[in-house]
Amino acid sequence: MAATKVFRIRMITRGAIKRLALLLAVFITCLGWGYWSMIRMPGQTYRGALPPLTAAQSALGDALKRDVDELAERIGERNLNRYESLTAAAQFIEASLADAGYDVERQEYEVAGRTCVNIEAEIPGERREDEIVIVGAHYDSVYGCPGANDNASGVAATLAVARAFVGQDLARTLRLVFFVNEEPPYFQTQRMGSWVYARRCRQRGENIVAMISLETIGYYRDEKGSQRYPFPIGLAYPSTGNFIAFVGNYSSRRLVRQVVGSFRHHARFPCEGGAIPGFVPGIGWSDHWAFWQEGYPAMMVTDTAPFRYPHYHQPTDTPDKLNYDRMARVVEGLTAVIEDLTTPADSNRRNP
């Protein structure tokens, strides 16, 4: 009788171990599949020496530098503590868009008794005008910082994209939007400019099919160990900070994959991409986060900011720290990506 009980206990124990091992194997498989689905991107990133700059890229680099110098050097720190400078930055952006041929729209709202402004220019789509692609950047800087990389670089890039698309026939509507109050203390609050804007989009029932936030895109390093990441992201990405990153949350994974695939097809410049849960530090650190709150697909283009840039949110974030030749290559590639988004291959077909 005792031997029978021992035998049954052994059989139960062996069965429990097998079930536990099976569950563990399933868990590891699911975890691995989930991680792979977040980081796996179409195409191959560019490797090797960068080709010589073309004349167009050189001219673009000069234009990017002029705009960064205007914002970060002549105007300088720009936020509600430096309201005159914040207003000057908005006026510079509006004048630049008007000079390029755009009608400029302003979205005004009040914070602490002062008028804050989101700035918008639009090219209506010709065949699928109800589908909207937004490219945007915030033009304020954090307190005590001239904000050359964060985020005059993104503003300059968005202005360059605006100039590149003037007069083009697009299937989808393209909006170029410049947001106020991205930086603390308004970051991820109801007074963040991009959230004010995204809420209005949702209230109007607008069909935003893609939002791309250009955030801190001007700093690159070729030394190994120059790139850091929040754990465990670094297990799958390079340790050299010479690439541009495309980042979204998991809900925006289709957009991230589309953008990465397009950039790798058009640009001869290293890039990495990931559709990563938004709670991972850094993934939601820009205006794309606001569009997630309203249920829109959105992503960020970035040099990874504090995970690479030693002058992040410092008084030393000045125009001389940026690499305008590499910025030009990135912006040229982004322009091709945006053309793919705004005039997709099926643009003559009705949406299902």
Buried (B, 14 or more C-beta within 10 A) or exposed (E): EEEEEEEEEEEEEEEEEEEEEEEEEEEEEEEEEEBEEBBEBEBEBBEEEEEEBEEEBBEBBEBBBBBBBBBBBEBBBBBBEBBEBBBBBBEBBBEBBEEBEBEBBEBEBEBEEEEBBBBBBBBEBBBBBEBBBBBBBBBBBBBBBBBBBBBBBBBBBBBBBBBBBEEEEBBBBBBBBBBBBBBEEBBBEEBBBBBBBBBBBBEEEBBBBBBBBBBBBBBBBEEEEBBEBEEEBEEBBBEBBBBBBBBBBBBBBEBBBBBBBBBBEBBEBBBBBBBBEBEBEBBBBBBBBBBBBBEBBBBBBBBBBBBBBEBBBBEEBBBEBBBBBBBBBBBBBBBBBBBBBBBBEEBEEEEE
